[in-house]
Amino acid sequence: MQYHPAFMQVRPPLSWDSVSFVLSLHRAGSVAAAARALGVDGTTVSRRLVAVEHEARAPLFVKSRGSLRATDAGRRVVEAANLMEAQMQSLDLALAGKTKSTRVRAAMTEAVAALLVTGGAEMLRSRLADLELELVVGNQVADLSRREADLALRLVRPTSPDLVVKLVGRITFGLYASTAYLARRPAREPHDDLRGHDVVVYSGPLARSPEGEWTRAAGAGARVAVATSSLPIIEAAVASGLGVGVLPRHLGDRRPDLRLLAKLPAIPARPFFLVLHRDLRSSEPVQRCAAVLTDLFRGILSAVV
Protein backbone atom coordinates (compact mmCIF):
# COMPACT_ATOMS: atom_id res chain seq x y z
CA MET A 1 0.00 0.00 0.00
CA GLN A 2 1.34 3.45 -0.91
CA TYR A 3 0.79 6.33 1.46
CA HIS A 4 0.19 9.93 0.49
CA PRO A 5 3.52 11.87 0.54
CA ALA A 6 2.24 14.25 3.21
CA PHE A 7 1.48 11.29 5.44
CA MET A 8 4.98 9.84 5.04
CA GLN A 9 6.48 12.93 6.66
CA VAL A 10 5.26 11.67 10.04
CA ARG A 11 7.33 8.70 11.23
CA PRO A 12 6.46 5.92 11.57
CA PRO A 13 3.21 5.58 9.55
CA LEU A 14 0.23 5.62 11.89
CA SER A 15 -2.42 2.91 11.99
CA TRP A 16 -5.75 3.76 10.37
CA ASP A 17 -7.41 3.78 13.81
CA SER A 18 -4.96 6.46 14.95
CA VAL A 19 -5.33 8.47 11.75
CA SER A 20 -9.13 8.31 12.05
CA PHE A 21 -8.90 9.46 15.67
CA VAL A 22 -6.75 12.46 14.69
CA LEU A 23 -9.26 13.39 11.99
CA SER A 24 -12.17 13.15 14.45
CA LEU A 25 -10.31 15.31 16.96
CA HIS A 26 -9.50 17.90 14.31
CA ARG A 27 -13.12 18.08 13.16
CA ALA A 28 -14.45 18.32 16.71
CA GLY A 29 -12.06 21.15 17.62
CA SER A 30 -11.85 20.32 21.33
CA VAL A 31 -11.43 17.37 23.67
CA ALA A 32 -14.95 17.83 25.05
CA ALA A 33 -16.58 17.94 21.59
CA ALA A 34 -14.56 14.92 20.44
CA ALA A 35 -15.61 13.00 23.54
CA ARG A 36 -19.28 13.67 22.76
CA ALA A 37 -18.84 12.67 19.12
CA LEU A 38 -16.97 9.47 20.00
CA GLY A 39 -19.23 8.54 22.91
CA VAL A 40 -16.46 8.49 25.53
CA ASP A 41 -15.30 10.80 28.31
CA GLY A 42 -12.73 13.55 27.98
CA THR A 43 -10.10 11.66 29.97
CA THR A 44 -10.23 8.79 27.48
CA VAL A 45 -9.76 11.20 24.57
CA SER A 46 -6.81 12.90 26.27
CA ARG A 47 -5.12 9.56 27.02
CA ARG A 48 -5.67 8.41 23.45
CA LEU A 49 -4.14 11.62 22.09
CA VAL A 50 -1.02 11.12 24.21
CA ALA A 51 -0.69 7.55 22.88
CA VAL A 52 -1.17 8.62 19.25
CA GLU A 53 1.38 11.42 19.58
CA HIS A 54 3.82 8.89 21.05
CA GLU A 55 3.12 6.62 18.08
CA ALA A 56 3.68 9.53 15.67
CA ARG A 57 6.78 10.71 17.57
CA ALA A 58 5.53 14.27 17.17
CA PRO A 59 3.04 16.63 18.86
CA LEU A 60 -0.12 16.77 16.76
CA PHE A 61 -2.21 19.34 18.63
CA VAL A 62 -1.73 22.26 21.00
CA LYS A 63 -4.40 23.42 23.43
CA SER A 64 -5.56 27.03 23.34
CA ARG A 65 -8.42 28.34 25.50
CA GLY A 66 -10.21 25.02 25.59
CA SER A 67 -9.84 24.30 21.88
CA LEU A 68 -7.31 22.23 19.94
CA ARG A 69 -5.14 23.59 17.14
CA ALA A 70 -3.24 21.20 14.87
CA THR A 71 0.53 21.51 14.67
CA ASP A 72 2.36 21.25 11.36
CA ALA A 73 2.65 17.48 11.89
CA GLY A 74 -1.02 17.32 12.86
CA ARG A 75 -2.06 19.16 9.71
CA ARG A 76 -0.06 16.72 7.59
CA VAL A 77 -1.85 13.79 9.24
CA VAL A 78 -5.24 15.47 8.73
CA GLU A 79 -4.45 16.14 5.06
CA ALA A 80 -3.51 12.52 4.48
CA ALA A 81 -6.49 11.30 6.54
CA ASN A 82 -8.94 13.28 4.42
CA LEU A 83 -7.47 11.77 1.28
CA MET A 84 -7.56 8.22 2.67
CA GLU A 85 -11.14 8.68 3.88
CA ALA A 86 -12.25 9.97 0.47
CA GLN A 87 -10.65 6.99 -1.25
CA MET A 88 -12.40 4.56 1.13
CA GLN A 89 -15.74 6.29 0.59
CA SER A 90 -15.30 6.16 -3.17
CA LEU A 91 -14.55 2.43 -2.97
CA ASP A 92 -17.55 1.88 -0.69
CA LEU A 93 -19.87 3.71 -3.07
CA ALA A 94 -18.50 1.87 -6.10
CA LEU A 95 -19.08 -1.49 -4.41
CA ALA A 96 -22.56 -0.41 -3.27
CA GLY A 97 -23.50 0.37 -6.86
CA LYS A 98 -22.62 -3.17 -7.91
CA THR A 99 -24.00 -5.03 -4.88
CA LYS A 100 -27.56 -6.32 -4.82
CA SER A 101 -29.21 -4.86 -1.74
CA THR A 102 -32.83 -4.77 -0.69
CA ARG A 103 -32.47 -1.65 1.48
CA VAL A 104 -32.42 1.92 0.19
CA ARG A 105 -31.90 4.86 2.55
CA ALA A 106 -33.60 8.12 1.55
CA ALA A 107 -32.94 11.38 3.40
CA MET A 108 -35.66 14.03 3.69
CA THR A 109 -37.30 16.45 6.11
CA GLU A 110 -40.04 15.39 8.49
CA ALA A 111 -42.70 17.17 6.43
CA VAL A 112 -41.63 15.42 3.22
CA ALA A 113 -41.48 12.05 4.99
CA ALA A 114 -44.99 12.51 6.42
CA LEU A 115 -46.34 13.34 2.97
CA LEU A 116 -44.55 10.33 1.49
CA VAL A 117 -46.12 7.81 3.87
CA THR A 118 -49.61 9.38 3.80
CA GLY A 119 -49.81 10.26 0.12
CA GLY A 120 -47.65 7.57 -1.41
CA ALA A 121 -48.53 4.41 0.47
CA GLU A 122 -50.15 2.69 -2.52
CA MET A 123 -47.28 3.51 -4.87
CA LEU A 124 -44.73 2.28 -2.32
CA ARG A 125 -46.63 -0.98 -1.88
CA SER A 126 -47.08 -1.64 -5.58
CA ARG A 127 -43.66 -0.61 -6.89
CA LEU A 128 -41.26 -1.17 -3.99
CA ALA A 129 -42.79 -4.19 -2.30
CA ASP A 130 -39.53 -6.17 -2.45
CA LEU A 131 -37.36 -3.33 -1.09
CA GLU A 132 -36.87 -1.90 2.38
CA LEU A 133 -37.12 1.88 2.23
CA GLU A 134 -35.45 3.50 5.23
CA LEU A 135 -36.36 7.15 5.77
CA VAL A 136 -33.48 9.21 7.20
CA VAL A 137 -35.52 12.08 8.63
CA GLY A 138 -34.09 15.42 9.76
CA ASN A 139 -33.35 18.98 8.76
CA GLN A 140 -29.60 18.45 8.50
CA VAL A 141 -28.28 17.76 5.00
CA ALA A 142 -27.23 14.10 4.76
CA ASP A 143 -23.73 13.61 3.32
CA LEU A 144 -24.24 11.19 0.43
CA SER A 145 -20.48 10.79 -0.07
CA ARG A 146 -20.24 9.43 3.47
CA ARG A 147 -23.13 7.03 2.84
CA GLU A 148 -25.36 8.77 5.37
CA ALA A 149 -28.07 8.03 2.80
CA ASP A 150 -28.31 6.59 -0.71
CA LEU A 151 -30.40 9.43 -2.07
CA ALA A 152 -32.02 12.60 -0.80
CA LEU A 153 -34.92 14.97 -1.43
CA ARG A 154 -33.74 18.56 -1.03
CA LEU A 155 -34.88 22.15 -1.41
CA VAL A 156 -31.36 23.43 -2.23
CA ARG A 157 -29.48 22.31 -5.33
CA PRO A 158 -26.09 20.81 -4.36
CA THR A 159 -22.97 21.89 -6.20
CA SER A 160 -20.77 18.81 -5.76
CA PRO A 161 -19.77 17.23 -9.11
CA ASP A 162 -20.10 13.81 -7.47
CA LEU A 163 -23.88 14.17 -7.14
CA VAL A 164 -26.56 13.57 -9.76
CA VAL A 165 -29.38 16.11 -9.41
CA LYS A 166 -32.91 15.91 -10.83
CA LEU A 167 -35.50 18.69 -10.58
CA VAL A 168 -38.71 17.07 -9.35
CA GLY A 169 -40.91 20.16 -9.31
CA ARG A 170 -41.51 23.53 -7.67
CA ILE A 171 -43.22 24.30 -4.38
CA THR A 172 -45.64 27.24 -4.23
CA PHE A 173 -47.27 28.78 -1.16
CA GLY A 174 -50.67 29.95 -0.01
CA LEU A 175 -52.39 31.53 2.97
CA TYR A 176 -54.74 29.13 4.78
CA ALA A 177 -57.22 29.02 7.64
CA SER A 178 -59.40 26.26 8.98
CA THR A 179 -63.15 26.27 8.50
CA ALA A 180 -63.53 26.40 12.29
CA TYR A 181 -61.36 29.51 12.53
CA LEU A 182 -63.22 31.26 9.71
CA ALA A 183 -66.56 30.53 11.38
CA ARG A 184 -65.57 32.77 14.28
CA ARG A 185 -63.32 35.22 12.42
CA PRO A 186 -64.16 35.61 8.72
CA ALA A 187 -61.38 36.46 6.29
CA ARG A 188 -61.19 39.91 4.73
CA GLU A 189 -59.19 41.66 2.04
CA PRO A 190 -56.34 42.42 1.62
CA HIS A 191 -54.73 39.17 2.65
CA ASP A 192 -51.28 40.70 3.07
CA ASP A 193 -52.55 42.69 6.06
CA LEU A 194 -53.46 40.26 8.85
CA ARG A 195 -54.22 42.80 11.55
CA GLY A 196 -57.11 41.60 13.68
CA HIS A 197 -56.26 37.94 13.02
CA ASP A 198 -54.44 35.30 15.00
CA VAL A 199 -51.44 34.06 13.04
CA VAL A 200 -49.21 31.00 13.08
CA VAL A 201 -45.64 32.04 12.28
CA TYR A 202 -42.31 30.40 11.52
CA SER A 203 -39.46 30.58 14.03
CA GLY A 204 -35.83 29.44 14.10
CA PRO A 205 -34.17 28.95 10.71
CA LEU A 206 -37.57 28.96 8.97
CA ALA A 207 -38.19 32.53 10.15
CA ARG A 208 -35.54 33.65 7.63
CA SER A 209 -37.22 31.80 4.76
CA PRO A 210 -39.32 33.80 2.26
CA GLU A 211 -42.52 32.32 3.67
CA GLY A 212 -41.40 33.10 7.22
CA GLU A 213 -40.54 36.71 6.37
CA TRP A 214 -43.83 37.20 4.47
CA THR A 215 -45.86 35.92 7.43
CA ARG A 216 -44.09 38.21 9.89
CA ALA A 217 -44.54 41.24 7.62
CA ALA A 218 -48.22 40.56 6.86
CA GLY A 219 -48.92 39.77 10.50
CA ALA A 220 -47.19 42.85 11.91
CA GLY A 221 -50.37 43.96 13.68
CA ALA A 222 -51.76 40.50 14.42
CA ARG A 223 -51.63 38.33 17.51
CA VAL A 224 -49.09 35.52 17.22
CA ALA A 225 -50.91 32.36 18.31
CA VAL A 226 -48.04 29.92 17.73
CA ALA A 227 -44.45 30.26 16.57
CA THR A 228 -42.57 27.11 15.62
CA SER A 229 -39.64 25.88 13.53
CA SER A 230 -41.53 22.73 12.47
CA LEU A 231 -43.56 22.73 9.26
CA PRO A 232 -45.75 19.79 10.41
CA ILE A 233 -46.60 21.77 13.57
CA ILE A 234 -47.41 24.85 11.47
CA GLU A 235 -49.81 22.72 9.43
CA ALA A 236 -51.37 21.17 12.52
CA ALA A 237 -51.77 24.55 14.24
CA VAL A 238 -53.53 26.10 11.25
CA ALA A 239 -55.75 23.02 10.81
CA SER A 240 -56.74 23.06 14.49
CA GLY A 241 -58.01 26.64 14.16
CA LEU A 242 -55.31 28.44 16.17
CA GLY A 243 -54.80 31.00 13.42
CA VAL A 244 -54.12 31.72 9.78
CA GLY A 245 -50.79 30.65 8.32
CA VAL A 246 -48.68 30.14 5.23
CA LEU A 247 -48.30 26.58 3.95
CA PRO A 248 -46.92 24.92 0.83
CA ARG A 249 -49.83 24.54 -1.57
CA HIS A 250 -49.29 20.80 -1.96
CA LEU A 251 -49.92 20.41 1.78
CA GLY A 252 -52.75 22.89 2.32
CA ASP A 253 -54.74 21.98 -0.78
CA ARG A 254 -54.90 18.32 0.26
CA ARG A 255 -56.75 19.06 3.49
CA PRO A 256 -60.56 19.35 3.36
CA ASP A 257 -60.54 21.16 6.71
CA LEU A 258 -58.46 24.06 5.31
CA ARG A 259 -59.54 26.88 3.02
CA LEU A 260 -57.12 28.63 0.68
CA LEU A 261 -57.51 32.36 1.38
CA ALA A 262 -54.96 33.55 -1.16
CA LYS A 263 -52.28 32.31 -3.49
CA LEU A 264 -48.97 33.97 -2.65
CA PRO A 265 -46.93 34.64 -5.79
CA ALA A 266 -44.89 37.15 -3.78
CA ILE A 267 -43.21 34.15 -2.13
CA PRO A 268 -40.83 32.67 -4.74
CA ALA A 269 -41.57 29.10 -5.84
CA ARG A 270 -39.06 26.72 -4.24
CA PRO A 271 -37.34 24.11 -6.45
CA PHE A 272 -37.49 20.54 -5.14
CA PHE A 273 -34.66 18.16 -6.07
CA LEU A 274 -33.88 14.46 -5.94
CA VAL A 275 -30.16 13.83 -5.42
CA LEU A 276 -28.01 10.68 -5.49
CA HIS A 277 -24.31 9.92 -5.71
CA ARG A 278 -23.06 9.24 -9.22
CA ASP A 279 -21.51 5.93 -8.11
CA LEU A 280 -25.00 4.63 -7.31
CA ARG A 281 -26.36 5.17 -10.82
CA SER A 282 -25.76 1.47 -11.53
CA SER A 283 -27.65 0.35 -8.41
CA GLU A 284 -30.98 -1.04 -9.57
CA PRO A 285 -32.71 -0.69 -6.15
CA VAL A 286 -31.57 2.93 -5.79
CA GLN A 287 -32.70 3.75 -9.32
CA ARG A 288 -36.10 2.14 -8.73
CA CYS A 289 -36.56 4.07 -5.50
CA ALA A 290 -35.48 7.32 -7.19
CA ALA A 291 -38.01 6.73 -9.99
CA VAL A 292 -40.84 6.10 -7.52
CA LEU A 293 -40.05 9.18 -5.42
CA THR A 294 -39.78 11.33 -8.54
CA ASP A 295 -43.10 10.10 -9.93
CA LEU A 296 -44.85 10.46 -6.57
CA PHE A 297 -43.75 14.00 -5.75
CA ARG A 298 -43.95 15.18 -9.34
CA GLY A 299 -47.60 14.10 -9.30
CA ILE A 300 -48.27 15.79 -5.96
CA LEU A 301 -46.65 19.10 -6.96
CA SER A 302 -48.17 19.19 -10.44
CA ALA A 303 -51.67 18.76 -8.97
CA VAL A 304 -51.50 22.26 -7.48
CA VAL A 305 -53.48 24.72 -9.62
C-alpha positions in Angstrom: 0.0 0.0 0.0 1.3 3.5 -0.9 0.8 6.3 1.5 0.2 9.9 0.5 3.5 11.9 0.5 2.2 14.3 3.2 1.5 11.3 5.4 5.0 9.8 5.0 6.5 12.9 6.7 5.3 11.7 10.0 7.3 8.7 11.2 6.5 5.9 11.6 3.2 5.6 9.5 0.2 5.6 11.9 -2.4 2.9 12.0 -5.8 3.8 10.4 -7.4 3.8 13.8 -5.0 6.5 14.9 -5.3 8.5 11.8 -9.1 8.3 12.0 -8.9 9.5 15.7 -6.7 12.5 14.7 -9.3 13.4 12.0 -12.2 13.1 14.5 -10.3 15.3 17.0 -9.5 17.9 14.3 -13.1 18.1 13.2 -14.4 18.3 16.7 -12.1 21.1 17.6 -11.9 20.3 21.3 -11.4 17.4 23.7 -14.9 17.8 25.0 -16.6 17.9 21.6 -14.6 14.9 20.4 -15.6 13.0 23.5 -19.3 13.7 22.8 -18.8 12.7 19.1 -17.0 9.5 20.0 -19.2 8.5 22.9 -16.5 8.5 25.5 -15.3 10.8 28.3 -12.7 13.5 28.0 -10.1 11.7 30.0 -10.2 8.8 27.5 -9.8 11.2 24.6 -6.8 12.9 26.3 -5.1 9.6 27.0 -5.7 8.4 23.4 -4.1 11.6 22.1 -1.0 11.1 24.2 -0.7 7.5 22.9 -1.2 8.6 19.3 1.4 11.4 19.6 3.8 8.9 21.1 3.1 6.6 18.1 3.7 9.5 15.7 6.8 10.7 17.6 5.5 14.3 17.2 3.0 16.6 18.9 -0.1 16.8 16.8 -2.2 19.3 18.6 -1.7 22.3 21.0 -4.4 23.4 23.4 -5.6 27.0 23.3 -8.4 28.3 25.5 -10.2 25.0 25.6 -9.8 24.3 21.9 -7.3 22.2 19.9 -5.1 23.6 17.1 -3.2 21.2 14.9 0.5 21.5 14.7 2.4 21.2 11.4 2.7 17.5 11.9 -1.0 17.3 12.9 -2.1 19.2 9.7 -0.1 16.7 7.6 -1.8 13.8 9.2 -5.2 15.5 8.7 -4.4 16.1 5.1 -3.5 12.5 4.5 -6.5 11.3 6.5 -8.9 13.3 4.4 -7.5 11.8 1.3 -7.6 8.2 2.7 -11.1 8.7 3.9 -12.3 10.0 0.5 -10.7 7.0 -1.2 -12.4 4.6 1.1 -15.7 6.3 0.6 -15.3 6.2 -3.2 -14.6 2.4 -3.0 -17.5 1.9 -0.7 -19.9 3.7 -3.1 -18.5 1.9 -6.1 -19.1 -1.5 -4.4 -22.6 -0.4 -3.3 -23.5 0.4 -6.9 -22.6 -3.2 -7.9 -24.0 -5.0 -4.9 -27.6 -6.3 -4.8 -29.2 -4.9 -1.7 -32.8 -4.8 -0.7 -32.5 -1.7 1.5 -32.4 1.9 0.2 -31.9 4.9 2.6 -33.6 8.1 1.5 -32.9 11.4 3.4 -35.7 14.0 3.7 -37.3 16.4 6.1 -40.0 15.4 8.5 -42.7 17.2 6.4 -41.6 15.4 3.2 -41.5 12.0 5.0 -45.0 12.5 6.4 -46.3 13.3 3.0 -44.5 10.3 1.5 -46.1 7.8 3.9 -49.6 9.4 3.8 -49.8 10.3 0.1 -47.6 7.6 -1.4 -48.5 4.4 0.5 -50.2 2.7 -2.5 -47.3 3.5 -4.9 -44.7 2.3 -2.3 -46.6 -1.0 -1.9 -47.1 -1.6 -5.6 -43.7 -0.6 -6.9 -41.3 -1.2 -4.0 -42.8 -4.2 -2.3 -39.5 -6.2 -2.5 -37.4 -3.3 -1.1 -36.9 -1.9 2.4 -37.1 1.9 2.2 -35.5 3.5 5.2 -36.4 7.2 5.8 -33.5 9.2 7.2 -35.5 12.1 8.6 -34.1 15.4 9.8 -33.4 19.0 8.8 -29.6 18.5 8.5 -28.3 17.8 5.0 -27.2 14.1 4.8 -23.7 13.6 3.3 -24.2 11.2 0.4 -20.5 10.8 -0.1 -20.2 9.4 3.5 -23.1 7.0 2.8 -25.4 8.8 5.4 -28.1 8.0 2.8 -28.3 6.6 -0.7 -30.4 9.4 -2.1 -32.0 12.6 -0.8 -34.9 15.0 -1.4 -33.7 18.6 -1.0 -34.9 22.2 -1.4 -31.4 23.4 -2.2 -29.5 22.3 -5.3 -26.1 20.8 -4.4 -23.0 21.9 -6.2 -20.8 18.8 -5.8 -19.8 17.2 -9.1 -20.1 13.8 -7.5 -23.9 14.2 -7.1 -26.6 13.6 -9.8 -29.4 16.1 -9.4 -32.9 15.9 -10.8 -35.5 18.7 -10.6 -38.7 17.1 -9.4 -40.9 20.2 -9.3 -41.5 23.5 -7.7 -43.2 24.3 -4.4 -45.6 27.2 -4.2 -47.3 28.8 -1.2 -50.7 30.0 0.0 -52.4 31.5 3.0 -54.7 29.1 4.8 -57.2 29.0 7.6 -59.4 26.3 9.0 -63.2 26.3 8.5 -63.5 26.4 12.3 -61.4 29.5 12.5 -63.2 31.3 9.7 -66.6 30.5 11.4 -65.6 32.8 14.3 -63.3 35.2 12.4 -64.2 35.6 8.7 -61.4 36.5 6.3 -61.2 39.9 4.7 -59.2 41.7 2.0 -56.3 42.4 1.6 -54.7 39.2 2.7 -51.3 40.7 3.1 -52.6 42.7 6.1 -53.5 40.3 8.8 -54.2 42.8 11.6 -57.1 41.6 13.7 -56.3 37.9 13.0 -54.4 35.3 15.0 -51.4 34.1 13.0 -49.2 31.0 13.1 -45.6 32.0 12.3 -42.3 30.4 11.5 -39.5 30.6 14.0 -35.8 29.4 14.1 -34.2 29.0 10.7 -37.6 29.0 9.0 -38.2 32.5 10.2 -35.5 33.6 7.6 -37.2 31.8 4.8 -39.3 33.8 2.3 -42.5 32.3 3.7 -41.4 33.1 7.2 -40.5 36.7 6.4 -43.8 37.2 4.5 -45.9 35.9 7.4 -44.1 38.2 9.9 -44.5 41.2 7.6 -48.2 40.6 6.9 -48.9 39.8 10.5 -47.2 42.9 11.9 -50.4 44.0 13.7 -51.8 40.5 14.4 -51.6 38.3 17.5 -49.1 35.5 17.2 -50.9 32.4 18.3 -48.0 29.9 17.7 -44.4 30.3 16.6 -42.6 27.1 15.6 -39.6 25.9 13.5 -41.5 22.7 12.5 -43.6 22.7 9.3 -45.8 19.8 10.4 -46.6 21.8 13.6 -47.4 24.9 11.5 -49.8 22.7 9.4 -51.4 21.2 12.5 -51.8 24.5 14.2 -53.5 26.1 11.2 -55.7 23.0 10.8 -56.7 23.1 14.5 -58.0 26.6 14.2 -55.3 28.4 16.2 -54.8 31.0 13.4 -54.1 31.7 9.8 -50.8 30.6 8.3 -48.7 30.1 5.2 -48.3 26.6 3.9 -46.9 24.9 0.8 -49.8 24.5 -1.6 -49.3 20.8 -2.0 -49.9 20.4 1.8 -52.7 22.9 2.3 -54.7 22.0 -0.8 -54.9 18.3 0.3 -56.7 19.1 3.5 -60.6 19.3 3.4 -60.5 21.2 6.7 -58.5 24.1 5.3 -59.5 26.9 3.0 -57.1 28.6 0.7 -57.5 32.4 1.4 -55.0 33.6 -1.2 -52.3 32.3 -3.5 -49.0 34.0 -2.6 -46.9 34.6 -5.8 -44.9 37.1 -3.8 -43.2 34.1 -2.1 -40.8 32.7 -4.7 -41.6 29.1 -5.8 -39.1 26.7 -4.2 -37.3 24.1 -6.5 -37.5 20.5 -5.1 -34.7 18.2 -6.1 -33.9 14.5 -5.9 -30.2 13.8 -5.4 -28.0 10.7 -5.5 -24.3 9.9 -5.7 -23.1 9.2 -9.2 -21.5 5.9 -8.1 -25.0 4.6 -7.3 -26.4 5.2 -10.8 -25.8 1.5 -11.5 -27.6 0.3 -8.4 -31.0 -1.0 -9.6 -32.7 -0.7 -6.2 -31.6 2.9 -5.8 -32.7 3.8 -9.3 -36.1 2.1 -8.7 -36.6 4.1 -5.5 -35.5 7.3 -7.2 -38.0 6.7 -10.0 -40.8 6.1 -7.5 -40.1 9.2 -5.4 -39.8 11.3 -8.5 -43.1 10.1 -9.9 -44.8 10.5 -6.6 -43.7 14.0 -5.7 -44.0 15.2 -9.3 -47.6 14.1 -9.3 -48.3 15.8 -6.0 -46.6 19.1 -7.0 -48.2 19.2 -10.4 -51.7 18.8 -9.0 -51.5 22.3 -7.5 -53.5 24.7 -9.6 
